[in-house]
């Protein structure tokens, strides 16, 4: 048998892997500089907002509720259903274009400042680890007391369960979530299974997988080459000022090669190697480097927020096309979204297809056929309506009362009758209307099945 020898690498391929391919566990130090304090303030606001948002009510509804099972999507008090696909598509498209614009202007500011992965890992889970195990403690050091590790994982479990509940509240609502919480898991095994699986995923991510989600899984870093250009604001190392490093001999630059910028990096990279997909622009290296520069009485800013062209002292030529295209595209999408929202009717009335529908001719010469209507109540109040015909189209038995609870939709099967004139190719048009108790009404066109006719004005043949 031929022995296969694997190539030995002199350096790491990924920041989270050692040269031999084993996991490189990162335990970044914390540099509590000006950017860290600002990120802490942002993190506190985002955590409070994430926790409180499902409990807030606007028009009796939470600001955000993505009820996938009921196919209802609530945003700031208004509920949208799959019938409004264009609105939902424009909303999602506006979010993506906004991300493109922010990235083109400010780099990966989302990753370092607002992403839940970064916020909870760097400002909740890792601080808890340092507090319980000691400032330099580690769950992977055998000298760590067993009781400390047990206490840490118990806290992690409670925290992950809380996060799982909060996350699920955005999909099922707090009312349903509270019912699941106070009742026995045996009464709702499927819901409890979802909660347990979500808690396990939270534990796996924040306790074990950690920064690998950013470096290996998240596609955002790999999209940098498309979303960024040389004038985008990024975390940059000023090589012209820092090199050659003091410990490399020769006339030294400002960089003393203290390695602190790499020790504080939550993804384990060396910012001095240039722009890298693992960099989440958290600015920890900026805070650490500025602290060192102040200690050695050098100007701060060796590592700073700047564009690649600014670092290279290259003058920008002309206007950046993407910073013009993205705002224009975003303005067009938002304008279309606003127009559709302003024209959005409180009650949707729409005909649905009935398989095998037919018609009959009554004794008084009218054509009667069954139709099915979808009635969706998008309003914030009211649920009793009256369904009736328009013009020469009538409902058999007269106007029909219907009850549609706010934020829901029902289908109603009714029989409609109309004169035998006007049918072409076995069909003719008409309309139905639905009227609310306050007198407001809305109409919808319908298509009636009937006999073939030689002329739109002739009698049925």
Backbone torsions as a table, in degrees:
resi	resn	phi	psi	omega
1	UNK	NA	133.6	-179.5
2	UNK	-80.1	127.8	177.4
3	UNK	-77.1	132.6	179.0
4	UNK	-102.6	120.0	179.2
5	UNK	-101.4	129.9	179.3
6	UNK	-84.6	142.4	179.3
7	UNK	-66.0	139.7	178.0
8	UNK	-97.4	126.7	-178.1
9	UNK	-92.4	142.9	179.3
10	UNK	-80.9	-19.4	-178.5
11	UNK	-146.0	169.9	-178.1
12	UNK	-70.7	142.5	174.4
13	UNK	-82.9	-41.3	176.8
14	UNK	-119.5	154.6	-178.5
15	UNK	-67.9	-19.1	-179.2
16	UNK	-101.8	9.9	178.1
17	UNK	-123.5	141.7	171.8
18	UNK	-80.3	171.3	-178.1
19	UNK	-62.1	-28.2	179.8
20	UNK	-87.0	3.7	177.5
21	UNK	92.6	-3.9	178.5
22	UNK	-77.7	161.4	-179.2
23	UNK	-67.6	131.1	174.3
24	UNK	-97.9	107.2	-178.2
25	UNK	-79.4	124.3	-177.7
26	UNK	-95.5	132.4	175.0
27	UNK	-130.1	73.2	-173.2
28	UNK	-66.0	140.6	172.1
29	UNK	-73.2	166.4	179.7
30	UNK	-114.7	126.2	174.4
31	UNK	-109.3	107.4	-171.9
32	UNK	-87.8	66.9	178.1
33	UNK	-93.1	-164.2	-174.8
34	UNK	-65.9	-38.5	180.0
35	UNK	-72.3	-35.8	177.4
36	UNK	-63.1	-41.9	179.9
37	UNK	-64.7	-37.7	177.4
38	UNK	-68.4	-41.1	177.7
39	UNK	-65.2	-35.6	177.2
40	UNK	-62.9	-43.4	178.4
41	UNK	-62.8	-43.0	178.0
42	UNK	-63.7	-41.7	-179.3
43	UNK	-62.9	-43.2	179.6
44	UNK	-61.0	-44.5	179.3
45	UNK	-62.8	-44.2	-178.0
46	UNK	-67.3	-39.4	178.9
47	UNK	-65.4	-44.7	177.4
48	UNK	-62.2	-40.9	-179.7
49	UNK	-66.6	-44.0	179.5
50	UNK	-61.9	-38.4	-178.6
51	UNK	-75.6	-38.4	-172.9
52	UNK	-87.2	-24.8	-172.3
53	UNK	-56.1	-43.3	-179.3
54	UNK	-64.3	-19.5	-176.7
55	UNK	-93.0	-12.6	178.6
56	UNK	-77.6	148.4	179.7
57	UNK	-125.4	132.0	173.5
58	UNK	-125.0	116.9	-173.3
59	UNK	55.9	35.8	179.4
60	UNK	77.9	7.3	-178.1
61	UNK	-127.6	153.4	176.3
62	UNK	-69.2	154.7	179.0
63	UNK	-59.4	-34.8	179.3
64	UNK	-137.0	121.6	175.7
65	UNK	-145.2	114.3	-178.0
66	UNK	-106.5	76.7	-177.4
67	UNK	-81.7	87.5	-175.1
68	UNK	-67.4	-39.3	-177.5
69	UNK	-63.6	-40.3	178.7
70	UNK	-88.8	-2.2	-179.5
71	UNK	56.3	48.1	176.8
72	UNK	-128.6	132.2	-177.7
73	UNK	-127.1	112.9	-175.6
74	UNK	-104.0	130.3	176.1
75	UNK	-133.3	114.3	175.4
76	UNK	52.6	47.9	172.5
77	UNK	90.4	-7.2	179.4
78	UNK	-113.0	132.8	-178.1
79	UNK	-101.8	131.0	179.2
80	UNK	-116.0	145.3	-179.3
81	UNK	-119.9	169.2	-178.4
82	UNK	-57.8	-18.3	176.8
83	UNK	-66.3	-15.9	179.7
84	UNK	-106.9	52.1	-176.6
85	UNK	-62.4	-34.8	-178.8
86	UNK	-65.3	-41.3	177.6
87	UNK	-62.3	-46.7	-179.5
88	UNK	-64.6	-38.8	179.3
89	UNK	-65.0	-42.7	178.8
90	UNK	-65.6	-37.5	178.4
91	UNK	-63.2	-47.0	179.1
92	UNK	-64.9	-39.9	179.7
93	UNK	-64.5	-38.5	178.5
94	UNK	-65.0	-35.8	177.4
95	UNK	-64.6	-44.7	-179.5
96	UNK	-64.9	-43.6	-179.6
97	UNK	-65.6	-36.1	176.3
98	UNK	-62.0	-41.6	177.2
99	UNK	-61.8	-43.2	178.3
100	UNK	-59.9	-44.1	-177.9
101	UNK	-66.2	-47.2	-179.4
102	UNK	-62.6	-39.6	179.1
103	UNK	-66.6	-41.1	179.1
104	UNK	-62.9	-33.0	-178.3
105	UNK	-87.3	-46.1	-169.8
106	UNK	-122.0	13.4	178.6
107	UNK	68.9	-147.8	-175.6
108	UNK	-88.4	50.5	179.7
109	UNK	-64.0	-30.3	177.4
110	UNK	-61.8	-45.4	-175.8
111	UNK	-62.6	-45.5	-173.9
112	UNK	-83.6	-20.3	-171.8
113	UNK	-117.5	-29.9	-170.3
114	UNK	-130.5	-12.7	-178.8
115	UNK	-64.0	131.2	179.3
116	UNK	-55.9	-33.2	178.9
117	UNK	-60.5	-47.2	-179.7
118	UNK	-70.9	-44.3	-176.8
119	UNK	-59.0	-50.3	-176.3
120	UNK	-76.4	-34.8	-179.3
121	UNK	-69.8	-46.7	-173.3
122	UNK	-84.9	-22.7	-175.7
123	UNK	-117.4	0.8	177.2
124	UNK	-130.5	-63.1	-172.2
125	UNK	-69.4	-50.8	-179.1
126	UNK	-67.2	-39.7	174.0
127	UNK	-60.4	-37.8	176.3
128	UNK	-63.0	-39.7	179.0
129	UNK	-63.2	-44.2	179.3
130	UNK	-66.4	-36.3	-178.3
131	UNK	-69.5	-43.9	-175.3
132	UNK	-79.8	-39.9	-177.0
133	UNK	-91.7	-8.0	-174.5
134	UNK	102.4	157.2	-172.8
135	UNK	-56.7	-35.3	179.6
136	UNK	-110.9	20.8	-178.0
137	UNK	-72.9	163.2	178.5
138	UNK	-152.1	141.4	176.7
139	UNK	-72.7	-9.7	-177.1
140	UNK	-105.3	8.0	176.9
141	UNK	-100.0	127.9	-175.0
142	UNK	-66.2	-23.8	-178.2
143	UNK	-78.0	-6.3	176.7
144	UNK	-68.3	126.4	-179.1
145	UNK	-56.7	141.9	-177.7
146	UNK	-61.4	-38.5	-178.2
147	UNK	-64.9	-32.7	177.8
148	UNK	-67.4	-44.3	178.5
149	UNK	-64.4	-40.2	177.1
150	UNK	-62.3	-42.6	178.3
151	UNK	-64.0	-39.7	-179.8
152	UNK	-62.7	-46.8	-178.5
153	UNK	-69.2	-30.2	175.1
154	UNK	-65.4	-43.0	177.2
155	UNK	-65.3	-41.5	177.1
156	UNK	-58.4	-41.6	-179.2
157	UNK	-63.9	-46.2	179.4
158	UNK	-63.4	-42.7	-179.6
159	UNK	-65.3	-42.9	179.7
160	UNK	-66.2	-36.0	176.7
161	UNK	-65.4	-40.2	176.9
162	UNK	-63.4	-44.6	178.5
163	UNK	-63.0	-39.1	178.8
164	UNK	-63.4	-44.2	177.7
165	UNK	-62.3	-44.1	179.6
166	UNK	-64.1	-41.8	178.6
167	UNK	-62.9	-44.2	-179.9
168	UNK	-66.8	-27.4	179.4
169	UNK	-61.2	-26.1	178.3
170	UNK	-74.8	-11.5	-177.4
171	UNK	-114.4	-24.2	-179.4
172	UNK	-120.0	-13.7	-177.9
173	UNK	89.1	152.4	-177.2
174	UNK	-70.4	-31.9	179.9
175	UNK	-62.1	-49.4	178.4
176	UNK	-64.8	-38.6	-179.4
177	UNK	-63.8	-40.0	178.7
178	UNK	-65.4	-37.9	177.1
179	UNK	-63.2	-41.7	176.9
180	UNK	-63.8	-36.2	-175.0
181	UNK	-69.4	-41.9	-175.1
182	UNK	-83.9	-15.0	-179.2
183	UNK	-96.3	161.7	179.8
184	UNK	-68.6	141.6	177.0
185	UNK	-57.0	-26.4	-180.0
186	UNK	-66.8	-20.1	179.7
187	UNK	-82.3	-19.0	178.3
188	UNK	-144.3	68.5	-175.5
189	UNK	-62.0	-36.6	-179.0
190	UNK	-65.9	-45.4	179.2
191	UNK	-63.9	-41.2	178.2
192	UNK	-65.3	-36.0	177.0
193	UNK	-63.2	-40.0	177.5
194	UNK	-64.6	-43.3	177.6
195	UNK	-61.0	-46.0	-179.2
196	UNK	-63.8	-41.1	179.4
197	UNK	-66.1	-40.2	178.7
198	UNK	-65.2	-42.1	177.1
199	UNK	-61.3	-42.8	179.2
200	UNK	-63.2	-39.7	177.9
201	UNK	-65.7	-39.2	176.9
202	UNK	-61.9	-45.4	177.8
203	UNK	-60.4	-46.9	-179.1
204	UNK	-60.2	-42.9	-176.5
205	UNK	-68.8	-56.4	-171.6
206	UNK	-80.8	-20.6	-178.6
207	UNK	-98.1	-36.5	-175.4
208	UNK	-112.7	-56.5	-171.0
209	UNK	-71.9	-45.8	171.9
210	UNK	49.9	-123.7	-173.1
211	UNK	-64.6	-14.6	178.6
212	UNK	-65.7	-23.5	175.1
213	UNK	-62.3	-36.7	179.9
214	UNK	-77.0	-39.1	-173.1
215	UNK	-87.9	-26.0	-175.4
216	UNK	-112.8	-33.5	-170.9
217	UNK	-102.9	-51.4	-174.1
218	UNK	-62.2	128.3	-178.4
219	UNK	-79.3	-7.8	-173.2
220	UNK	-59.8	-43.7	-179.7
221	UNK	-62.3	-36.2	-179.6
222	UNK	-75.7	-13.9	177.2
223	UNK	-88.4	-2.0	-177.3
224	UNK	-57.3	-40.6	-176.6
225	UNK	-61.6	-24.4	178.9
226	UNK	-92.0	-40.1	-173.1
227	UNK	-84.0	-24.5	-178.1
228	UNK	-101.8	156.1	166.6
229	UNK	-132.7	-176.8	-174.1
230	UNK	-73.0	-5.2	176.9
231	UNK	-107.4	4.8	176.4
232	UNK	-74.3	146.4	-179.1
233	UNK	-78.2	120.6	-179.7
234	UNK	-136.5	169.5	172.2
235	UNK	-79.9	120.0	-170.9
236	UNK	-131.2	149.1	174.9
237	UNK	-102.8	128.7	-178.2
238	UNK	-83.6	88.8	-176.2
239	UNK	-66.0	-33.2	-178.4
240	UNK	-64.6	-27.1	177.7
241	UNK	-94.0	-35.0	-174.0
242	UNK	-83.8	-27.0	-176.1
243	UNK	-96.5	151.4	-7.7
244	UNK	-73.2	150.7	-177.5
245	UNK	-69.3	152.4	-171.0
246	UNK	-59.8	-33.9	-175.7
247	UNK	-86.0	4.3	-178.1
248	UNK	-101.7	4.4	177.9
249	UNK	85.8	172.8	-179.1
250	UNK	76.3	-171.1	177.6
251	UNK	-70.3	111.2	-171.3
252	UNK	-74.8	150.2	171.2
253	UNK	-89.7	-165.1	-177.4
254	UNK	-74.4	-25.5	-178.8
255	UNK	-73.9	124.4	-179.9
256	UNK	-95.5	6.6	177.7
257	UNK	55.0	44.6	-178.6
258	UNK	-80.8	-13.1	177.5
259	UNK	70.6	5.5	-178.2
260	UNK	-66.9	-32.5	180.0
261	UNK	-63.3	-30.8	177.1
262	UNK	-81.9	-28.6	-178.7
263	UNK	-72.4	-26.2	-179.2
264	UNK	-94.4	-8.3	-175.9
265	UNK	-70.6	123.3	-178.7
266	UNK	-72.1	-12.7	176.9
267	UNK	-111.5	3.7	170.5
268	UNK	78.3	22.5	-178.8
269	UNK	-100.2	169.4	173.8
270	UNK	-108.6	109.3	-175.5
271	UNK	-63.5	-18.3	-179.7
272	UNK	-72.2	-10.8	177.0
273	UNK	-84.0	1.7	178.6
274	UNK	98.6	-172.7	-178.7
275	UNK	-65.2	128.1	-178.2
276	UNK	-134.1	147.9	-177.2
277	UNK	-64.7	-23.2	179.6
278	UNK	-75.2	-17.5	-176.6
279	UNK	-70.1	124.9	180.0
280	UNK	-103.6	7.4	174.9
281	UNK	59.7	43.0	178.5
282	UNK	-82.0	-13.5	175.8
283	UNK	71.4	13.8	176.0
284	UNK	-64.1	-36.4	178.3
285	UNK	-66.3	-31.0	177.0
286	UNK	-66.2	-48.5	179.3
287	UNK	-60.4	-43.0	-178.0
288	UNK	-66.5	-44.5	-178.5
289	UNK	-67.3	-40.4	178.5
290	UNK	-61.5	-38.4	178.3
291	UNK	-63.1	-41.8	178.8
292	UNK	-66.5	-42.2	-180.0
293	UNK	-62.0	-37.7	178.4
294	UNK	-68.1	-34.4	179.4
295	UNK	-67.0	-36.7	-178.6
296	UNK	-97.1	11.1	175.9
297	UNK	58.4	48.0	175.2
298	UNK	-116.0	155.5	177.2
299	UNK	-62.4	140.7	176.4
300	UNK	-74.7	172.0	177.5
301	UNK	98.3	11.5	175.5
302	UNK	-61.1	-39.1	168.7
303	UNK	-114.6	127.1	-174.5
304	UNK	-157.0	169.2	171.5
305	UNK	-74.5	119.4	178.7
306	UNK	-165.1	162.6	177.1
307	UNK	-86.7	164.0	178.0
308	UNK	-65.0	-38.1	177.7
309	UNK	-66.5	-37.1	178.4
310	UNK	-65.2	-39.9	178.1
311	UNK	-66.8	-34.5	179.8
312	UNK	-85.1	1.2	-177.7
313	UNK	56.8	35.9	179.1
314	UNK	-96.6	129.0	-179.3
315	UNK	-76.3	132.4	-179.7
316	UNK	-72.1	138.1	-179.1
317	UNK	-106.3	117.8	175.4
318	UNK	70.9	-169.3	-178.2
319	UNK	-92.7	139.1	178.5
320	UNK	-71.5	118.5	-176.2
321	UNK	-59.1	-37.8	-174.6
322	UNK	-69.5	-29.7	179.3
323	UNK	-78.2	-7.8	172.0
324	UNK	-98.0	-42.6	-177.2
325	UNK	-67.2	-46.5	-177.7
326	UNK	-60.7	-48.8	178.1
327	UNK	-62.2	-37.4	178.6
328	UNK	-65.0	-44.7	178.7
329	UNK	-64.3	-40.8	179.5
330	UNK	-65.7	-40.7	178.8
331	UNK	-63.1	-39.7	178.9
332	UNK	-65.9	-42.6	-179.3
333	UNK	-66.3	-45.3	-179.6
334	UNK	-65.0	-38.2	178.0
335	UNK	-62.3	-45.2	178.2
336	UNK	-63.2	-38.4	178.8
337	UNK	-64.3	-42.4	179.6
338	UNK	-65.3	-41.8	179.3
339	UNK	-61.3	-43.9	179.8
340	UNK	-66.8	-36.9	178.9
341	UNK	-67.9	-40.3	179.1
342	UNK	-67.6	-31.7	179.2
343	UNK	-91.3	7.4	-178.0
344	UNK	-73.0	123.8	-178.3
345	UNK	-82.6	144.5	-179.2
346	UNK	-66.5	-27.7	-178.8
347	UNK	-128.8	125.3	178.4
348	UNK	-96.8	130.3	175.7
349	UNK	-124.4	118.7	-172.9
350	UNK	-146.4	136.4	179.8
351	UNK	-79.0	138.8	175.5
352	UNK	-114.1	156.6	-176.5
353	UNK	-75.6	139.4	173.1
354	UNK	-115.0	121.0	-179.8
355	UNK	-72.9	129.1	177.1
356	UNK	77.6	18.3	179.6
357	UNK	-65.3	145.2	-178.7
358	UNK	-138.8	-173.6	-179.4
359	UNK	-141.5	168.0	174.8
360	UNK	-145.0	155.1	178.4
361	UNK	-100.0	123.9	-178.2
362	UNK	-79.5	169.5	-178.2
363	UNK	-63.8	-28.7	-179.9
364	UNK	-90.8	11.7	173.5
365	UNK	87.9	9.7	178.0
366	UNK	-91.2	156.4	177.4
367	UNK	-101.2	128.0	-178.2
368	UNK	-120.6	131.7	-179.9
369	UNK	-145.1	150.7	177.5
370	UNK	-84.5	143.2	173.6
371	UNK	-137.6	160.1	178.3
372	UNK	-121.6	128.8	-177.1
373	UNK	-116.7	135.9	171.3
374	UNK	-92.9	126.1	178.4
375	UNK	-120.1	118.9	-177.3
376	UNK	-120.6	121.6	-179.4
377	UNK	-93.5	103.4	-179.9
378	UNK	-95.2	-3.5	-176.7
379	UNK	-75.5	168.7	-179.0
380	UNK	-89.8	-10.2	-179.3
381	UNK	-152.0	166.2	179.4
382	UNK	83.2	141.9	179.4
383	UNK	-147.4	-6.7	-178.9
384	UNK	-103.4	125.2	-178.0
385	UNK	-133.4	167.4	177.0
386	UNK	-124.3	120.6	179.6
387	UNK	-95.8	129.6	-176.1
388	UNK	-147.6	165.5	177.5
389	UNK	-84.3	169.2	179.0
390	UNK	-126.7	131.4	178.5
391	UNK	69.3	-129.9	-177.8
392	UNK	-87.9	9.5	175.3
393	UNK	-98.7	124.5	-177.3
394	UNK	-126.1	154.3	171.6
395	UNK	-88.0	133.9	176.6
396	UNK	-64.3	124.6	-176.6
397	UNK	91.8	0.6	178.1
398	UNK	88.4	179.7	179.9
399	UNK	-54.3	143.7	-173.4
400	UNK	-118.3	125.1	176.4
401	UNK	-74.3	139.9	177.5
402	UNK	-135.1	149.3	178.8
403	UNK	-119.3	121.5	-179.7
404	UNK	-129.9	111.2	-179.8
405	UNK	-65.1	144.7	-178.8
406	UNK	-56.5	137.6	179.4
407	UNK	79.1	9.8	179.9
408	UNK	-126.3	174.1	178.7
409	UNK	-139.6	146.5	176.5
410	UNK	-133.9	162.1	172.1
411	UNK	-113.4	139.1	-176.9
412	UNK	-125.4	127.4	175.1
413	UNK	-97.2	123.8	-179.8
414	UNK	-134.6	159.8	173.0
415	UNK	-103.2	132.4	-176.8
416	UNK	-118.6	140.2	178.0
417	UNK	-124.8	147.8	-180.0
418	UNK	-152.8	161.8	177.1
419	UNK	-60.4	158.5	-176.7
420	UNK	-80.3	3.6	178.1
421	UNK	-92.0	156.8	175.0
422	UNK	91.4	-1.5	-179.4
423	UNK	-82.5	127.3	177.1
424	UNK	-128.5	124.7	-179.2
425	UNK	64.5	26.7	178.0
426	UNK	82.0	16.8	179.1
427	UNK	-154.5	160.5	174.3
428	UNK	-151.7	162.3	-179.4
429	UNK	-93.0	162.2	177.2
430	UNK	-166.6	-165.7	-179.6
431	UNK	-155.0	149.9	170.9
432	UNK	-122.8	158.6	176.5
433	UNK	-134.7	154.7	175.3
434	UNK	-124.5	134.0	-174.6
435	UNK	-120.8	133.3	178.2
436	UNK	-83.6	169.4	-177.5
437	UNK	-67.0	-22.1	179.0
438	UNK	-89.0	6.0	177.2
439	UNK	96.3	-13.6	177.5
440	UNK	-68.0	140.0	-178.3
441	UNK	-141.5	157.1	-178.2
442	UNK	-138.8	143.0	-177.2
443	UNK	-113.6	159.6	176.7
444	UNK	-145.5	135.1	176.6
445	UNK	-71.2	147.2	177.1
446	UNK	-133.6	162.6	176.1
447	UNK	-117.7	126.9	-177.7
448	UNK	-104.5	137.3	175.3
449	UNK	-87.2	141.4	-179.4
450	UNK	-167.5	-165.4	-177.4
451	UNK	-75.2	161.4	173.5
452	UNK	-75.5	151.4	-178.7
453	UNK	-137.7	146.4	178.3
454	UNK	-73.9	-25.2	-175.8
455	UNK	-146.1	148.0	176.9
456	UNK	-58.4	-22.1	-178.9
457	UNK	-106.8	-2.7	-176.5
458	UNK	-84.6	173.5	177.0
459	UNK	-79.8	160.0	179.4
460	UNK	-66.7	143.5	-179.9
461	UNK	-98.8	NA	NA
